[in-house]
Amino acid sequence: MLAKELASLDALSRGRLIVGVGLGDEDDIPEFENLGVGHLYHQRGAFLDEAIRLWRHLWSGSTDPFDGRFYRLRDYAFGPLPAQGARLPILVGGRSRAAYRRAATLGDGYHATRCSPAELAIAAPQLLAAAQAAGKPPPPISLRARVRFGPSVAGPGPYVISGSPEQMLAEVRAFRELGVEHLAFLLQDSSPEGVVASAERLQRDVLGSI
């Protein structure tokens, strides 16, 4: 069902869809149980790997049988096909060795979130090693980071790009030096006017000198 929904979105958007996948946090067991699939929680990595392979199989237009651990398809039809075909891009998130392997071997890129440059510096070599082991080029890296204007706040909590404009720019440049090709900024404002004002301030005071 999800393969069909994604294919439909890609067809309707004329090939502009990018799919993001991940396993979620370790406290998500109640969510699995609420959906009646609690038994899959500790197998969710293997399930996701197979789901990606099944998506590619269906999106290619193949009608050959699919024999997997969780899915077996025979005598079926699938449509509409995505505009991008079987290569509809899939970005993989996660902070484990399995996630890095999944991004390097099954995905089309690695997407990090709530991740500082120091943390990404630890993940990047593992992504490279996973790709080399599979005989593939390193996966492109994208990242989403929260932005807060004003002094940095020490202490626990998710990573935030903050501080003076110079400090914020230094963080952005650190991500670029680590190979990040696409950086998405999560602005704290909730109103349309606030989002526009924050985006303009970010461009004017921080990113304008890049």
Protein Blocks (a to p, Z undefined) as FASTA:
>chain_A
ZZmmmmmmmmmnnopaccdddebjfklmmmmmmnopmmmmmmmmmmmmmmmmmmmmmmno
pabdcddfkbccehiadddddfklmmlccddedjbfklmmmmmmmmnbdcdehiafklmm
mmmmmmmmmmmmnopacddddddddddedjddededddddedjfklmmmmmmmmmmnopa
bdcdddfbfbfklmmmmmmmmmmmmmmmZZ
